[in-house]
Amino acid sequence: MLPGYFQAGVSYHKQRILFVVTVCLLAVSLFCFSSKYVTSVLSKVPTFKVFQLSDTRQFMIKTYNRYNFVAFKKKPGWHFVDFPCHYTCKKHAAQVTVRFSNKASDIIGADGVFFSTGPFTLEEWEALHYYRSPGQVWIFATQEPAAIVADFLPPKAYRYSTYNWSFTFHSTSDIHGAYGWYTPYPSPPPIKEKNWYKSKPKLAAWVSSRHCEGLGWNRTLFVLDLARHITVDTYGKCGNITLRKNRAIAQKVFNEYKFHLSLENSCCSEYLSEKLWNAFENWESVPIVIGGTKEEYKRLAPPHSYIHADDFNSMEELADYIRMVSENETLYNEYFNWRNKGYVQQQSFEYRFPVFDTGVCKIVDKMEERKSTNATGVDVFDPYGPNWFGSCYRCGEHAWIQNYNIWWRRLTFAKDWEDNRTLYWLDG
């Protein structure tokens, strides 16, 4: 028979083993229950990633791609933008925040920075590069031509190390934000006969409120000279007729005109702005154009839908042609035949600017595309290159149009960083 103290020791040892086994069983039971509970709750949420445990059980957790962007340096002129903006890009399950800042250090940690307004001093450029985070994407984003946005052209020392992507109207942009486009029907529908001529009793209109004299050429003087030959009603701050800012009223007024002067503020590659697409989609008239090259209008606009001023040898010849078409019902209606062959689509602010949902989600698409292809290296957008600042030219092939150019043959750009950071336009 064992001594009493030895029997007591064995009993105590069994109790310890029983206690440990009980605790382990309770822990396993609790884990199984909680795992099933988490799975049952999370299964009600639509988007998850599935993770495999070593013992073949599965559980799911909700995941989002999160992006943070900064719009630098001035608040855009769109008064209806309320920063910070929060968006969801469903295609990539991405949650996006866009903040505004004019402080260089605020870009630290951002996935991308949008540059849409200037001007910048040399010190600001240096500060921005100092605070730039590794892998941060800088995006040159504008819907204006190069002649208008020269004030956020970086110094030549930063030419190839500033912008990664472009977000502009130009077709070579990394992220394309065209003002509009023409699409032929895959199979033309039955022809709809309509007499456009009879619904338009007035001759020609021009509406503009900014850059009245243009930057590359004096379009106001062009309109005044044309008005000596035909009747041209001028609206906006550049004209003499005031019209309330009401889309419905504007459409009703402008639909009465046979022709609209769609004169761009400068002549730069593929700059076919809302002035052209409004004439097609909203005002249903024939635009008279100067801006892009003839080839670009042929490539981007509907066929036989516009009158290019540079097709004529003089202002008098242009005016005579406009008058002839305006007095001939058949000739005028021919400028609308394209509507039976295709359609135009004018793009909204949301599509063309990175601070809105559609625009910013296109940037997210680009970033996710790079991730999925395991792209390496650094993308570079050269703002001095042939598709941007190098793409602006003297308006017109004919001398009579060239006479409206202000004082340079071709636009070249330089920065004088020692004299108040002044931008100069040089006669190249």
C-alpha positions as a LaTeX table, in Angstrom:
\begin{tabular}{lrrr}
\hline
Residue & $x$ (\AA) & $y$ (\AA) & $z$ (\AA) \\
\hline
Met1 & 0.00 & 0.00 & 0.00 \\
Leu2 & 1.35 & 3.43 & $-1.07$ \\
Pro3 & 1.97 & 6.08 & 1.49 \\
Gly4 & $-0.77$ & 8.72 & 1.83 \\
Tyr5 & 1.33 & 11.58 & 0.57 \\
Phe6 & 2.17 & 9.63 & $-2.65$ \\
Gln7 & $-1.51$ & 8.84 & $-3.33$ \\
Ala8 & $-2.34$ & 12.51 & $-2.89$ \\
Gly9 & 0.36 & 13.47 & $-5.42$ \\
Val10 & $-1.00$ & 11.10 & $-8.09$ \\
Ser11 & $-4.54$ & 12.44 & $-7.60$ \\
Tyr12 & $-3.32$ & 16.01 & $-7.95$ \\
His13 & $-1.45$ & 15.11 & $-11.16$ \\
Lys14 & $-4.61$ & 13.55 & $-12.70$ \\
Gln15 & $-6.61$ & 16.64 & $-11.83$ \\
Arg16 & $-4.10$ & 18.86 & $-13.63$ \\
Ile17 & $-4.25$ & 16.68 & $-16.75$ \\
Leu18 & $-8.06$ & 16.67 & $-16.68$ \\
Phe19 & $-8.11$ & 20.48 & $-16.30$ \\
Val20 & $-5.77$ & 21.03 & $-19.29$ \\
Val21 & $-7.78$ & 18.63 & $-21.49$ \\
Thr22 & $-11.03$ & 20.38 & $-20.54$ \\
Val23 & $-9.61$ & 23.82 & $-21.36$ \\
Cys24 & $-8.33$ & 22.58 & $-24.74$ \\
Leu25 & $-11.71$ & 21.08 & $-25.63$ \\
Leu26 & $-13.47$ & 24.31 & $-24.70$ \\
Ala27 & $-11.03$ & 26.37 & $-26.78$ \\
Val28 & $-11.49$ & 24.14 & $-29.84$ \\
Ser29 & $-15.28$ & 24.27 & $-29.49$ \\
Leu30 & $-15.25$ & 28.05 & $-29.11$ \\
Phe31 & $-12.99$ & 28.47 & $-32.17$ \\
Cys32 & $-15.21$ & 26.23 & $-34.32$ \\
Phe33 & $-18.33$ & 28.11 & $-33.25$ \\
Ser34 & $-16.80$ & 31.56 & $-33.79$ \\
Ser35 & $-15.38$ & 30.57 & $-37.18$ \\
Lys36 & $-18.77$ & 29.35 & $-38.36$ \\
Tyr37 & $-20.41$ & 32.51 & $-37.00$ \\
Val38 & $-17.96$ & 34.84 & $-38.77$ \\
Thr39 & $-18.40$ & 32.91 & $-42.00$ \\
Ser40 & $-22.20$ & 33.05 & $-41.78$ \\
Val41 & $-22.19$ & 36.82 & $-41.14$ \\
Leu42 & $-19.63$ & 37.79 & $-43.76$ \\
Ser43 & $-21.22$ & 35.60 & $-46.41$ \\
Lys44 & $-24.03$ & 38.17 & $-46.63$ \\
Val45 & $-21.62$ & 40.82 & $-48.01$ \\
Pro46 & $-21.18$ & 40.54 & $-51.80$ \\
Thr47 & $-17.43$ & 41.02 & $-52.39$ \\
Phe48 & $-14.80$ & 38.98 & $-50.53$ \\
Lys49 & $-11.47$ & 37.31 & $-50.88$ \\
Val50 & $-11.32$ & 33.64 & $-49.72$ \\
Phe51 & $-8.42$ & 32.48 & $-47.52$ \\
Gln52 & $-7.58$ & 28.77 & $-47.02$ \\
Leu53 & $-6.63$ & 27.56 & $-43.53$ \\
Ser54 & $-4.23$ & 24.66 & $-42.96$ \\
Asp55 & $-7.05$ & 22.40 & $-41.73$ \\
Thr56 & $-9.10$ & 22.91 & $-44.97$ \\
Arg57 & $-11.61$ & 25.29 & $-43.37$ \\
Gln58 & $-12.23$ & 28.63 & $-45.15$ \\
Phe59 & $-13.14$ & 32.11 & $-44.00$ \\
Met60 & $-13.69$ & 35.33 & $-45.94$ \\
Ile61 & $-12.91$ & 38.98 & $-45.27$ \\
Lys62 & $-14.01$ & 42.11 & $-47.17$ \\
Thr63 & $-11.20$ & 43.85 & $-49.08$ \\
Tyr64 & $-10.96$ & 47.22 & $-50.85$ \\
Asn65 & $-8.30$ & 48.86 & $-52.93$ \\
Arg66 & $-7.83$ & 52.29 & $-51.43$ \\
Tyr67 & $-6.44$ & 55.26 & $-53.34$ \\
Asn68 & $-5.63$ & 58.73 & $-52.14$ \\
Phe69 & $-5.07$ & 61.60 & $-54.58$ \\
Val70 & $-4.19$ & 65.26 & $-54.16$ \\
Ala71 & $-5.31$ & 68.05 & $-56.51$ \\
Phe72 & $-2.57$ & 70.70 & $-56.50$ \\
Lys73 & $-2.16$ & 73.82 & $-56.41$ \\
Lys74 & $-5.21$ & 76.05 & $-56.89$ \\
Lys75 & $-8.79$ & 74.99 & $-56.47$ \\
Pro76 & $-10.22$ & 74.35 & $-59.93$ \\
Gly77 & $-12.66$ & 76.93 & $-61.20$ \\
Trp78 & $-15.53$ & 74.46 & $-60.97$ \\
His79 & $-17.44$ & 75.89 & $-58.00$ \\
Phe80 & $-19.42$ & 72.70 & $-57.59$ \\
Val81 & $-16.38$ & 70.64 & $-56.55$ \\
Asp82 & $-16.50$ & 70.14 & $-52.79$ \\
Phe83 & $-13.20$ & 68.75 & $-51.48$ \\
Pro84 & $-12.46$ & 66.23 & $-50.16$ \\
Cys85 & $-14.25$ & 64.05 & $-52.71$ \\
His86 & $-15.00$ & 60.39 & $-52.00$ \\
Tyr87 & $-15.77$ & 57.90 & $-54.75$ \\
Thr88 & $-16.11$ & 54.16 & $-55.29$ \\
Cys89 & $-14.76$ & 52.61 & $-58.48$ \\
Lys90 & $-16.77$ & 49.39 & $-58.73$ \\
Lys91 & $-14.67$ & 47.78 & $-61.46$ \\
His92 & $-11.73$ & 47.35 & $-59.09$ \\
Ala93 & $-13.61$ & 47.60 & $-55.76$ \\
Ala94 & $-11.63$ & 50.75 & $-55.07$ \\
Gln95 & $-12.41$ & 53.47 & $-52.57$ \\
Val96 & $-10.96$ & 56.81 & $-53.65$ \\
Thr97 & $-10.39$ & 60.08 & $-51.84$ \\
Val98 & $-9.39$ & 63.28 & $-53.66$ \\
Arg99 & $-8.11$ & 66.12 & $-51.49$ \\
Phe100 & $-7.15$ & 69.66 & $-52.45$ \\
Ser101 & $-3.97$ & 71.29 & $-51.20$ \\
Asn102 & $-1.59$ & 74.10 & $-52.04$ \\
Lys103 & 1.01 & 72.88 & $-49.56$ \\
Ala104 & 3.78 & 70.74 & $-51.04$ \\
Ser105 & 4.24 & 68.58 & $-47.93$ \\
Asp106 & 0.59 & 67.43 & $-48.16$ \\
Ile107 & 1.43 & 65.22 & $-51.12$ \\
Ile108 & 3.43 & 62.85 & $-48.90$ \\
Gly109 & 1.92 & 59.37 & $-49.06$ \\
Ala110 & $-0.58$ & 60.14 & $-51.82$ \\
Asp111 & $-0.90$ & 57.59 & $-54.62$ \\
Gly112 & $-1.14$ & 60.34 & $-57.20$ \\
Val113 & $-1.10$ & 64.11 & $-57.63$ \\
Phe114 & $-3.19$ & 66.01 & $-60.22$ \\
Phe115 & $-1.77$ & 69.20 & $-61.69$ \\
Ser116 & $-4.48$ & 71.27 & $-63.38$ \\
Thr117 & $-3.69$ & 74.85 & $-62.46$ \\
Gly118 & $-0.65$ & 77.08 & $-61.92$ \\
Pro119 & 1.50 & 79.06 & $-61.87$ \\
Phe120 & 4.45 & 77.52 & $-60.01$ \\
Thr121 & 7.65 & 79.11 & $-58.80$ \\
Leu122 & 10.99 & 77.36 & $-58.95$ \\
Glu123 & 10.90 & 76.99 & $-55.16$ \\
Glu124 & 7.52 & 75.25 & $-55.38$ \\
Trp125 & 8.81 & 72.79 & $-57.96$ \\
Glu126 & 11.81 & 72.02 & $-55.76$ \\
Ala127 & 9.59 & 71.51 & $-52.71$ \\
Leu128 & 7.23 & 69.22 & $-54.61$ \\
His129 & 10.08 & 67.02 & $-55.79$ \\
Tyr130 & 11.51 & 66.96 & $-52.27$ \\
Tyr131 & 8.25 & 65.70 & $-50.75$ \\
Arg132 & 7.40 & 63.30 & $-53.55$ \\
Ser133 & 6.85 & 59.76 & $-52.25$ \\
Pro134 & 8.44 & 56.76 & $-54.02$ \\
Gly135 & 6.13 & 55.40 & $-56.72$ \\
Gln136 & 3.84 & 58.43 & $-56.56$ \\
Val137 & 2.22 & 59.19 & $-59.94$ \\
Trp138 & 2.08 & 62.81 & $-61.10$ \\
Ile139 & $-0.62$ & 63.51 & $-63.66$ \\
Phe140 & $-0.73$ & 66.48 & $-66.04$ \\
Ala141 & $-4.49$ & 67.03 & $-66.27$ \\
Thr142 & $-6.15$ & 69.72 & $-68.36$ \\
Gln143 & $-8.83$ & 70.30 & $-70.97$ \\
Glu144 & $-7.23$ & 73.50 & $-72.23$ \\
Pro145 & $-4.70$ & 73.66 & $-75.07$ \\
Ala146 & $-1.00$ & 74.06 & $-74.39$ \\
Ala147 & $-1.12$ & 77.79 & $-75.07$ \\
Ile148 & $-3.47$ & 78.31 & $-72.10$ \\
Val149 & $-1.77$ & 76.13 & $-69.47$ \\
Ala150 & 1.87 & 77.07 & $-69.95$ \\
Asp151 & 1.98 & 78.17 & $-66.32$ \\
Phe152 & 2.45 & 74.64 & $-65.00$ \\
Leu153 & 5.18 & 73.73 & $-67.40$ \\
Pro154 & 8.11 & 72.56 & $-65.23$ \\
Pro155 & 11.63 & 73.96 & $-65.53$ \\
Lys156 & 13.74 & 72.22 & $-68.16$ \\
Ala157 & 15.77 & 70.58 & $-65.38$ \\
Tyr158 & 12.62 & 68.68 & $-64.38$ \\
Arg159 & 11.40 & 68.02 & $-67.91$ \\
Tyr160 & 11.66 & 64.22 & $-67.75$ \\
Ser161 & 11.24 & 63.76 & $-64.00$ \\
Thr162 & 7.98 & 65.56 & $-63.25$ \\
Tyr163 & 4.92 & 64.13 & $-64.98$ \\
Asn164 & 4.23 & 60.42 & $-65.42$ \\
Trp165 & 0.88 & 60.53 & $-67.22$ \\
Ser166 & $-1.21$ & 62.98 & $-69.19$ \\
Phe167 & $-4.98$ & 63.35 & $-68.91$ \\
Thr168 & $-6.03$ & 65.63 & $-71.79$ \\
Phe169 & $-8.21$ & 65.83 & $-74.89$ \\
His170 & $-5.37$ & 64.61 & $-77.13$ \\
Ser171 & $-5.66$ & 61.05 & $-78.45$ \\
Thr172 & $-2.07$ & 60.27 & $-77.45$ \\
Ser173 & $-2.81$ & 60.99 & $-73.78$ \\
Asp174 & $-2.23$ & 58.24 & $-71.26$ \\
Ile175 & $-5.80$ & 58.85 & $-70.08$ \\
His176 & $-7.99$ & 60.20 & $-72.84$ \\
Gly177 & $-10.61$ & 62.82 & $-72.00$ \\
Ala178 & $-11.93$ & 63.89 & $-75.39$ \\
Tyr179 & $-14.56$ & 66.61 & $-75.66$ \\
Gly180 & $-16.53$ & 64.39 & $-77.99$ \\
Trp181 & $-16.37$ & 62.04 & $-80.94$ \\
Tyr182 & $-18.23$ & 60.80 & $-83.96$ \\
Thr183 & $-19.21$ & 57.13 & $-84.28$ \\
Pro184 & $-20.56$ & 55.62 & $-87.53$ \\
Tyr185 & $-23.53$ & 53.30 & $-87.16$ \\
Pro186 & $-22.54$ & 49.62 & $-87.61$ \\
Ser187 & $-25.57$ & 49.28 & $-89.87$ \\
Pro188 & $-27.29$ & 52.54 & $-90.88$ \\
Pro189 & $-30.90$ & 52.84 & $-89.71$ \\
Pro190 & $-33.69$ & 53.87 & $-92.08$ \\
Ile191 & $-33.08$ & 57.38 & $-93.39$ \\
Lys192 & $-35.03$ & 60.07 & $-91.54$ \\
Glu193 & $-35.94$ & 62.94 & $-93.79$ \\
Lys194 & $-35.85$ & 66.33 & $-92.10$ \\
Asn195 & $-35.67$ & 69.81 & $-93.53$ \\
Trp196 & $-33.14$ & 71.48 & $-91.25$ \\
Tyr197 & $-33.13$ & 74.58 & $-93.40$ \\
Lys198 & $-36.70$ & 75.64 & $-92.62$ \\
Ser199 & $-36.26$ & 75.51 & $-88.84$ \\
Lys200 & $-33.40$ & 78.02 & $-88.83$ \\
Pro201 & $-34.36$ & 81.56 & $-89.82$ \\
Lys202 & $-31.16$ & 83.27 & $-88.58$ \\
Leu203 & $-27.77$ & 83.20 & $-90.25$ \\
Ala204 & $-24.70$ & 82.98 & $-87.98$ \\
Ala205 & $-23.78$ & 83.29 & $-84.30$ \\
Trp206 & $-20.62$ & 83.42 & $-82.24$ \\
Val207 & $-20.62$ & 82.87 & $-78.48$ \\
Ser208 & $-17.55$ & 83.29 & $-76.29$ \\
Ser209 & $-16.71$ & 84.75 & $-72.89$ \\
Arg210 & $-13.03$ & 83.91 & $-72.43$ \\
His211 & $-9.81$ & 84.58 & $-74.32$ \\
Cys212 & $-11.67$ & 86.90 & $-76.66$ \\
Glu213 & $-8.59$ & 87.81 & $-78.63$ \\
Gly214 & $-7.21$ & 84.32 & $-78.29$ \\
Leu215 & $-3.61$ & 83.54 & $-77.46$ \\
Gly216 & $-2.31$ & 82.47 & $-80.84$ \\
Trp217 & $-4.63$ & 84.58 & $-82.95$ \\
Asn218 & $-7.18$ & 87.38 & $-82.71$ \\
Arg219 & $-10.48$ & 85.61 & $-83.24$ \\
Thr220 & $-12.55$ & 88.63 & $-82.18$ \\
Leu221 & $-11.08$ & 90.65 & $-85.04$ \\
Phe222 & $-11.78$ & 87.71 & $-87.36$ \\
Val223 & $-15.47$ & 87.77 & $-86.35$ \\
Leu224 & $-15.70$ & 91.55 & $-86.77$ \\
Asp225 & $-14.22$ & 91.33 & $-90.26$ \\
Leu226 & $-16.58$ & 88.51 & $-91.25$ \\
Ala227 & $-19.50$ & 90.58 & $-89.94$ \\
Arg228 & $-18.71$ & 93.21 & $-92.56$ \\
His229 & $-19.81$ & 90.71 & $-95.20$ \\
Ile230 & $-22.59$ & 88.70 & $-93.52$ \\
Thr231 & $-24.77$ & 89.06 & $-90.43$ \\
Val232 & $-23.10$ & 87.59 & $-87.32$ \\
Asp233 & $-24.77$ & 87.86 & $-83.90$ \\
Thr234 & $-22.18$ & 87.79 & $-81.10$ \\
Tyr235 & $-22.99$ & 86.53 & $-77.59$ \\
Gly236 & $-21.16$ & 86.46 & $-74.27$ \\
Lys237 & $-18.45$ & 88.70 & $-72.85$ \\
Cys238 & $-16.67$ & 88.66 & $-76.20$ \\
Gly239 & $-19.81$ & 89.83 & $-78.02$ \\
Asn240 & $-22.55$ & 92.40 & $-77.63$ \\
Ile241 & $-25.57$ & 90.23 & $-76.73$ \\
Thr242 & $-26.03$ & 89.00 & $-73.16$ \\
Leu243 & $-27.63$ & 85.62 & $-72.61$ \\
Arg244 & $-28.62$ & 84.15 & $-69.25$ \\
Lys245 & $-26.71$ & 81.07 & $-68.17$ \\
Asn246 & $-29.52$ & 78.66 & $-68.80$ \\
Arg247 & $-28.96$ & 75.61 & $-70.98$ \\
Ala248 & $-32.58$ & 75.35 & $-72.15$ \\
Ile249 & $-32.74$ & 79.03 & $-73.12$ \\
Ala250 & $-29.38$ & 78.88 & $-74.89$ \\
Gln251 & $-30.40$ & 75.83 & $-76.86$ \\
Lys252 & $-33.64$ & 77.46 & $-77.97$ \\
Val253 & $-31.84$ & 80.64 & $-79.06$ \\
Phe254 & $-28.93$ & 78.98 & $-80.84$ \\
Asn255 & $-31.07$ & 76.38 & $-82.60$ \\
Glu256 & $-32.42$ & 79.21 & $-84.74$ \\
Tyr257 & $-29.04$ & 79.79 & $-86.41$ \\
Lys258 & $-27.88$ & 78.04 & $-89.56$ \\
Phe259 & $-24.19$ & 78.50 & $-88.73$ \\
His260 & $-22.05$ & 78.80 & $-85.62$ \\
Leu261 & $-18.51$ & 80.13 & $-85.51$ \\
Ser262 & $-16.57$ & 77.41 & $-83.68$ \\
Leu263 & $-13.30$ & 79.32 & $-83.35$ \\
Glu264 & $-10.80$ & 77.87 & $-80.89$ \\
Asn265 & $-8.74$ & 80.21 & $-78.70$ \\
Ser266 & $-5.52$ & 78.81 & $-80.16$ \\
Cys267 & $-4.42$ & 76.38 & $-82.84$ \\
Cys268 & $-3.03$ & 73.26 & $-81.20$ \\
Ser269 & $-3.10$ & 69.62 & $-82.26$ \\
Glu270 & $-6.53$ & 67.95 & $-81.86$ \\
Tyr271 & $-7.96$ & 70.83 & $-79.86$ \\
Leu272 & $-11.58$ & 70.48 & $-81.00$ \\
Ser273 & $-13.43$ & 71.80 & $-77.98$ \\
Glu274 & $-17.06$ & 72.03 & $-76.86$ \\
Lys275 & $-17.53$ & 74.85 & $-79.38$ \\
Leu276 & $-17.55$ & 72.24 & $-82.13$ \\
Trp277 & $-19.51$ & 69.51 & $-80.34$ \\
Asn278 & $-22.15$ & 71.95 & $-79.07$ \\
Ala279 & $-22.87$ & 72.93 & $-82.66$ \\
Phe280 & $-23.46$ & 69.29 & $-83.55$ \\
Glu281 & $-25.29$ & 67.94 & $-80.53$ \\
Asn282 & $-27.02$ & 70.87 & $-78.82$ \\
Trp283 & $-27.54$ & 73.51 & $-81.49$ \\
Glu284 & $-27.86$ & 71.25 & $-84.55$ \\
Ser285 & $-26.17$ & 73.74 & $-86.84$ \\
Val286 & $-23.21$ & 73.88 & $-89.23$ \\
Pro287 & $-19.98$ & 74.97 & $-87.50$ \\
Ile288 & $-17.47$ & 77.25 & $-89.23$ \\
Val289 & $-14.13$ & 76.18 & $-87.79$ \\
Ile290 & $-10.57$ & 77.28 & $-87.12$ \\
Gly291 & $-8.44$ & 75.42 & $-84.58$ \\
Gly292 & $-7.13$ & 71.97 & $-85.40$ \\
Thr293 & $-5.60$ & 71.06 & $-88.72$ \\
Lys294 & $-7.80$ & 70.15 & $-91.68$ \\
Glu295 & $-6.66$ & 66.54 & $-91.34$ \\
Glu296 & $-7.75$ & 66.45 & $-87.69$ \\
Tyr297 & $-11.22$ & 67.76 & $-88.47$ \\
Lys298 & $-11.58$ & 65.16 & $-91.23$ \\
Arg299 & $-10.48$ & 62.42 & $-88.86$ \\
Leu300 & $-12.45$ & 63.42 & $-85.76$ \\
Ala301 & $-15.59$ & 65.26 & $-86.90$ \\
Pro302 & $-18.55$ & 63.83 & $-88.86$ \\
Pro303 & $-18.06$ & 63.83 & $-92.64$ \\
His304 & $-19.22$ & 66.94 & $-94.53$ \\
Ser305 & $-20.58$ & 68.48 & $-91.33$ \\
Tyr306 & $-18.58$ & 71.72 & $-91.04$ \\
Ile307 & $-17.00$ & 74.53 & $-93.07$ \\
His308 & $-13.26$ & 75.03 & $-92.55$ \\
Ala309 & $-12.32$ & 78.67 & $-93.09$ \\
Asp310 & $-8.89$ & 77.67 & $-94.36$ \\
Asp311 & $-10.46$ & 76.05 & $-97.43$ \\
Phe312 & $-10.99$ & 79.53 & $-98.88$ \\
Asn313 & $-8.60$ & 82.03 & $-100.41$ \\
Ser314 & $-10.00$ & 85.11 & $-98.66$ \\
Met315 & $-12.54$ & 86.34 & $-96.15$ \\
Glu316 & $-14.73$ & 87.51 & $-99.03$ \\
Glu317 & $-14.68$ & 84.04 & $-100.57$ \\
Leu318 & $-15.63$ & 82.45 & $-97.25$ \\
Ala319 & $-18.49$ & 84.92 & $-96.76$ \\
Asp320 & $-19.75$ & 84.36 & $-100.30$ \\
Tyr321 & $-19.84$ & 80.60 & $-99.72$ \\
Ile322 & $-21.71$ & 80.94 & $-96.42$ \\
Arg323 & $-24.23$ & 83.22 & $-98.09$ \\
Met324 & $-24.67$ & 80.81 & $-101.01$ \\
Val325 & $-25.29$ & 77.80 & $-98.74$ \\
Ser326 & $-27.66$ & 79.81 & $-96.55$ \\
Glu327 & $-29.79$ & 80.63 & $-99.59$ \\
Asn328 & $-29.87$ & 77.10 & $-101.00$ \\
Glu329 & $-32.05$ & 74.62 & $-99.14$ \\
Thr330 & $-30.51$ & 71.57 & $-100.82$ \\
Leu331 & $-26.90$ & 72.61 & $-100.21$ \\
Tyr332 & $-27.60$ & 73.43 & $-96.58$ \\
Asn333 & $-29.38$ & 70.16 & $-95.81$ \\
Glu334 & $-26.45$ & 68.21 & $-97.26$ \\
Tyr335 & $-24.45$ & 69.23 & $-94.20$ \\
Phe336 & $-26.81$ & 67.08 & $-92.11$ \\
Asn337 & $-26.65$ & 63.85 & $-94.15$ \\
Trp338 & $-24.07$ & 62.47 & $-91.72$ \\
Arg339 & $-26.81$ & 62.15 & $-89.10$ \\
Asn340 & $-28.20$ & 59.20 & $-91.04$ \\
Lys341 & $-24.78$ & 57.51 & $-90.99$ \\
Gly342 & $-23.60$ & 58.00 & $-87.42$ \\
Tyr343 & $-23.89$ & 60.04 & $-84.26$ \\
Val344 & $-21.84$ & 62.36 & $-82.06$ \\
Gln345 & $-21.38$ & 62.05 & $-78.34$ \\
Gln346 & $-20.28$ & 65.05 & $-76.29$ \\
Gln347 & $-18.54$ & 64.13 & $-73.06$ \\
Ser348 & $-19.42$ & 65.54 & $-69.65$ \\
Phe349 & $-17.24$ & 67.23 & $-67.04$ \\
Glu350 & $-17.26$ & 63.97 & $-65.07$ \\
Tyr351 & $-15.59$ & 62.18 & $-67.97$ \\
Arg352 & $-13.00$ & 64.86 & $-68.74$ \\
Phe353 & $-11.71$ & 65.89 & $-65.31$ \\
Pro354 & $-9.87$ & 63.79 & $-62.71$ \\
Val355 & $-11.66$ & 65.25 & $-59.68$ \\
Phe356 & $-14.97$ & 63.65 & $-60.67$ \\
Asp357 & $-16.01$ & 60.01 & $-60.33$ \\
Thr358 & $-15.71$ & 58.87 & $-63.95$ \\
Gly359 & $-12.43$ & 60.69 & $-64.51$ \\
Val360 & $-10.75$ & 59.49 & $-61.33$ \\
Cys361 & $-11.89$ & 55.91 & $-61.93$ \\
Lys362 & $-10.12$ & 56.01 & $-65.30$ \\
Ile363 & $-6.93$ & 56.82 & $-63.40$ \\
Val364 & $-7.59$ & 53.90 & $-61.04$ \\
Asp365 & $-8.07$ & 51.68 & $-64.11$ \\
Lys366 & $-4.64$ & 52.76 & $-65.35$ \\
Met367 & $-3.02$ & 52.03 & $-61.99$ \\
Glu368 & $-4.67$ & 48.63 & $-61.71$ \\
Glu369 & $-3.61$ & 47.82 & $-65.26$ \\
Arg370 & 0.02 & 48.43 & $-64.34$ \\
Lys371 & $-0.35$ & 46.18 & $-61.31$ \\
Ser372 & $-1.93$ & 43.34 & $-63.28$ \\
Thr373 & 0.78 & 43.39 & $-65.94$ \\
Asn374 & 3.58 & 43.69 & $-63.38$ \\
Ala375 & 4.80 & 46.73 & $-65.26$ \\
Thr376 & 8.24 & 47.92 & $-64.28$ \\
Gly377 & 10.05 & 51.18 & $-64.82$ \\
Val378 & 8.77 & 54.72 & $-64.56$ \\
Asp379 & 6.32 & 56.23 & $-67.05$ \\
Val380 & 7.29 & 59.67 & $-68.35$ \\
Phe381 & 5.10 & 62.32 & $-69.97$ \\
Asp382 & 7.11 & 65.06 & $-71.66$ \\
Pro383 & 5.06 & 68.29 & $-71.61$ \\
Tyr384 & 7.53 & 69.91 & $-73.99$ \\
Gly385 & 7.03 & 67.10 & $-76.52$ \\
Pro386 & 5.50 & 67.15 & $-80.02$ \\
Asn387 & 2.04 & 66.09 & $-78.81$ \\
Trp388 & 1.72 & 68.91 & $-76.32$ \\
Phe389 & 3.64 & 72.19 & $-76.10$ \\
Gly390 & 5.33 & 71.33 & $-79.35$ \\
Ser391 & 1.98 & 70.87 & $-81.09$ \\
Cys392 & 0.79 & 74.48 & $-81.18$ \\
Tyr393 & 1.22 & 76.35 & $-84.43$ \\
Arg394 & 0.33 & 79.48 & $-86.31$ \\
Cys395 & $-3.33$ & 79.38 & $-87.32$ \\
Gly396 & $-4.09$ & 78.96 & $-91.00$ \\
Glu397 & $-2.31$ & 77.85 & $-94.15$ \\
His398 & $-3.55$ & 80.84 & $-96.12$ \\
Ala399 & $-1.96$ & 84.24 & $-95.58$ \\
Trp400 & $-5.29$ & 85.96 & $-94.93$ \\
Ile401 & $-5.87$ & 83.78 & $-91.85$ \\
Gln402 & $-2.25$ & 84.00 & $-90.76$ \\
Asn403 & $-2.64$ & 87.78 & $-90.61$ \\
Tyr404 & $-4.84$ & 87.29 & $-87.53$ \\
Asn405 & $-2.01$ & 85.61 & $-85.65$ \\
Ile406 & $-0.66$ & 87.87 & $-82.97$ \\
Trp407 & 3.13 & 87.97 & $-83.21$ \\
Trp408 & 4.74 & 84.54 & $-83.48$ \\
Arg409 & 5.15 & 82.05 & $-86.29$ \\
Arg410 & 5.30 & 79.00 & $-84.06$ \\
Leu411 & 4.93 & 78.83 & $-80.31$ \\
Thr412 & 7.98 & 77.97 & $-78.29$ \\
Phe413 & 8.28 & 78.32 & $-74.59$ \\
Ala414 & 10.86 & 79.41 & $-72.06$ \\
Lys415 & 10.93 & 80.11 & $-68.35$ \\
Asp416 & 12.94 & 82.92 & $-66.80$ \\
Trp417 & 13.24 & 81.71 & $-63.23$ \\
Glu418 & 15.35 & 84.68 & $-62.14$ \\
Asp419 & 12.97 & 87.46 & $-63.24$ \\
Asn420 & 9.73 & 86.89 & $-61.29$ \\
Arg421 & 9.30 & 83.46 & $-62.92$ \\
Thr422 & 7.90 & 85.13 & $-66.03$ \\
Leu423 & 6.68 & 83.04 & $-68.94$ \\
Tyr424 & 7.69 & 84.29 & $-72.35$ \\
Trp425 & 6.19 & 83.45 & $-75.72$ \\
Leu426 & 8.91 & 83.47 & $-78.32$ \\
Asp427 & 8.75 & 83.89 & $-82.07$ \\
Gly428 & 10.31 & 80.60 & $-83.17$ \\
\hline
\end{tabular}
